[in-house]
Amino acid sequence: MKVIVDTDILVRMFTRDHPVESPRAEELLRTHDAVISNQTLCEMTWVLKKAYKFTAAELKQAVEALSGSETVIVDRGAVENGLTFMNAGGDFADGVIAFEGRRLGGEVFATFDRKAANILKRTHQSVLLLAAD
């Protein structure tokens, strides 16, 4: 059986912050094939960063652990682009958004986020920065 995994399952697994639910989350991912959407991964990185104060290195390790598992199904292209953004000092979600947008036919990434815009420029991708000077 392939299970679609919600963000709370991943957060419990990585934080081990609940005596009953954390082991259940680990067991679920150990015993089932897991489908993890881009939205779930983006939400997971945000929650772990903001609520649990995970560092960029810890976030990268979490994403890589999931995407590297043989029993986990993720959008590999989006995950790779998200990790590229993280490695350049940006947010995982911005990399996923840029990847999905291009895949859906978008040509230019529009943002107020100067950091995301600079990462896109360095990787020779079209960007429209709308931030005030």
Secondary structure, DSSP 8 states (H G I E B T S, - for coil): -EEE--HHHHHHHHH---TTHHHHHHHHHHHSEEE--HHHHHHHHHHHHHTT---HHHHHHHHHHHHT-TTEE--HHHHHHHHHHHHTTS-HHHHHHHHHHHHTT---EEES-HHHHHHHHHTT--EEE----
